[in-house]
Amino acid sequence: MSLQGKSEEEIRALETALLAKVQELGGSAGNTALQRSLIWEEEDYWPIRDRLVDLGSLRRYRARGGAVALVPPPQPVQVEPEAQAQPDEKQPAPVNAPAERDLYDPVATVLKGQWARDSRFRHQIVEITASQGRRNTGGTWTRPDIIVAALRVFPFLPGKFFDLITFEIKPRWAVDVTAVYEALAHRRAATQSYVWLHCQGGDQEVEVLRRIKEEAERHGIGVITATDPADYDTWETIAEPARVEPDPESLNEFIALQVTDGAKEELAAWVR
């Protein structure tokens, strides 16, 4: 099945028609019901459905004959004015302590620069994925704070190697072993997962970091600590992540739901 011979305008029109039909049927529908309602041949339906799944506009779910549902766009979280100064974390932050969201930009900048060069990436995309409003991205703990999509090439090995790496970011007042389990939840659709911890470097952290490192190594999760998120010289990897090969469909769906349209276009260009 292919869309060979159809123009971009025709393909867009088919995509719009399919999405409108799903909406008309209540936001979800079985494949057979959709084809019958649209009066489409299979060679039109399946490629268009797959394109919309890959774009993150539809998601597949299990039902007799298979089914799809609309993926709503991200919705901004409405915050009351007096609550805007509060951090995102559930527990209160100490006075003058940085909120978790204040760490995202400096960490992403280092990941895109020195960390990527040190990791020998040929190409990389770094995106902050924590702030996606109320968008449904798969349930509790399935949305990482930052993702890195990377391509590596080795001189003595054939082919290109793709990595989708997730990061769970924790400010120094929220450093505990729970972060490991949050990162572990990302592994369903990532090749590597890290916990990134903002540390003060004091003796009181030693025992906590020992337990985190122990649990992370048991589950194959990487751990990076840093006293200054913007200074790579303070970053230290205390546990290396295990590299896994997730189910390709889960990985593709993760990308469709988590990354921006511009990043998807760049990723698609890597594999052409």
N, C-alpha and C positions, 0 to 999 in steps of 0.2 A: 504494500500500500504506500502511496506517495501522493504528494501534491504537485507533482511535475506538470508543468504546463499552465498552472494557475498563477496569476499576477499577485503581487503583494496586496493590492487593493482587494482582490477577490478573497484572499486568505483572511485578511482583517475582517471582511464582511461575514465570513463563515464563523470566525471566532466570536464576533459580536452576537450573531444569531444563536449560537450554542449557549453562550452565557445568558442571553435573554430568556431562552427556553428553560434553562435550569432555574432561573429566578421565577419564571411563571409557574413552574411546578413546585414551588415552595422552598427553593434554595438547595434542594438535593433531588437526585433522580437516578434510576437504574439506567444502564447503558441501552438496554433494549427499548425501554420506554422513551428515551431521548431520541433514538434513531427513528422510531415510529412517529413521534410527534413532529420531528423535523422533516420527515419523508426524505431522509438522506440514504445514499448508498454507503456501504461499509468503507469504501476507499476514501470517502469524504469524512465520515464521522471519526474514525480512529486516529488519523494523523492530527486532526484539529483538536480532538480531546487531549491527545498526548502533548501537543504544544501548550495548551492551557494549563495542564498539570505542571509541565516544566517551567512555565512562567510564574507559577504560584497563584494563578487565578482560580484553579480548581484543585481539590485534593481527592484522591481515591479512597474508598473505604469498602470493607467487606460486606457483600450482600449477594443474594442469588443473582448470577449474571454480572456481578460487579456494578458499582455505582460511583457517582461523583457528587461533590458538594462544593458550593461556592466558598472561597476563602475571603472573608471580609478584609478590606484595606485597614491599615493601622489607624486607630482613633486616638487622638491626643487625650491624655488623662487630665480631667478638669480638677484643678487644685485651688482650694480656697486661698485668698490672698495671704491670710495670717499663717497658713501652713506651708507657704512656698519656701521658707527658709529652712524647713526641717529636712533632714537627710532621708534617703529612700529606705534605709534599713529598718528592720522591725524594732530593734532595740535602740534606745536613745544614745546618741554620740556624746562623748565628753565635751565640755566647753572648749572651743577653739580647735577641736580635732577635725581633720578633713573628712568630708562625706565621701562615700564610695564613688559617687558620680564625679567628684572632683579629680579622681585618679584616672578616669578613662582617657582623657585627651593626652596627658603626658605619657601614659603607658603605651597608647596606640602609636604615638610619634616615635618612641624608641623601637617598638616592634617593627615599624615600617622602615626604620633607618638602620641603626647599628646591629640590632638583633637579627634582622633579615640578612644583612651582609655576613654576619658571623655564622649564620646557619647555611650559607652558600645557596641562597635562593636565586634562581635565574629571573623569576618574576614573582611578585607577591601583591596581594590585595589585603588591606587591613580595614576592617569595619567595626564600629561600635554598634553592637546589636542589642544592648540592654534597654535602650529607650525606644521601644516600639509600641508604646501605649498599651491598649487592651487587645492587641492582635493575638489571636489564638495561634501559638506556634508549637503546640503539641503537649501542653500540660506542665505540671509542676517541675521545675528544675531543668526543663528542656531548652531554655533560652540562655545561651552564654552571654557574658558581658561584652566580650570582644572575640572576633574570629579572624584568623589569618588563612587565606587561601594561597597556596604557594606551589611553584613548579621548580623542580630540581632536575639537573642533567649531570650525569657522571661520565667522566672521560672514557672509562673502560666498560661501561654497561650500555646496552642498547635501550632506546626509548626514553620517554620522559616520565618523571615520577611526580604525581599530584598528591598534595597534602591539604587537608582541611583541619586546622588546629584551633581548638577552642580555649578560652581563658575565662576563669572565674576569678574576679578581682575582689579582694578583701582589704578594707582599711585596718589600721593597726589595732583599733579597739574591737574589731569583730573577727580576729584571727582565732579560729578553732577548727577542730577536725571535721566539722560538718561541711566545710568547703570541699573536702575530698569527695564526699558523696554527691555534692552538687555537680562537680566536674565529671564524676563517673556517669551521671545521667546523660551527659553530652556524647558519650562514647558510642551510642547506637549509630550515630551518623557522622563521626569524626575519626580521622586517622590517629590523632593525638589530642590529649586534653591536659591542660595545666591549671594549677591553682597559683595565682600571683598574690603574694602577701606583702603588705606595707608594714615593715617592722621598724622598731626603734633601736634594735641592737642591744638591748639590755639583758642582764642575766635572767630576769624574770621570764623571758621568752624561751629560754633554752629548753625547758621541759615540754612546753606546748609544741614547739617546732619539732622536737624529737618524736612526739606522738603523731603529729601530722605527717612527718617524713615516713615513719614506720607504716602508717595506714596507706599512704599514697603508693609506696613501693609494693605493698601487698596487692594493690588494685591496678598497678601500671599507670598511675597518674603522675605527671610531672609537677614539681613544686619550684617556684622561683620566689626568692625573697629580695627585698630592696628597701633601703632606708630613704632613698630619694627616687621617686618614680621617673623623673626626667633625666637622671644620670645613670647611664648604663654601667659605669664603673662601680656602682653600688649594687648592681643586680648579681645575684648568685643562684645558680641552679643547684638545689640540694637534693633533688630527686629527678631522675630522667624518666620521661614518659615512655611507655611501651607503644610501638607503632602497630596499629591494627588495620585490617582491611574491612571496613564496614560494608554492609550490603549496598551495592551500587544504587539501587532504587531509593533506599533510605537516605543515602548521601545526596542524591540528586534532589529529592524532596526537601531536605534540609536547606540546601542552597536556594531552592525556589522560594522557600518561606522566609529565610533569614536575611538574604543580601539584597542590595538595591538593584534596580534594573540596569544601571550603568555597569555595575560590577558583574552582573550576569552576562552582559554583552562581552566584556573583556575575558571572562572565563571561557565563554564559548569560542572566542578567537584562539585561545591557547590550544584547543584540541582540534581545530580545523586543519 
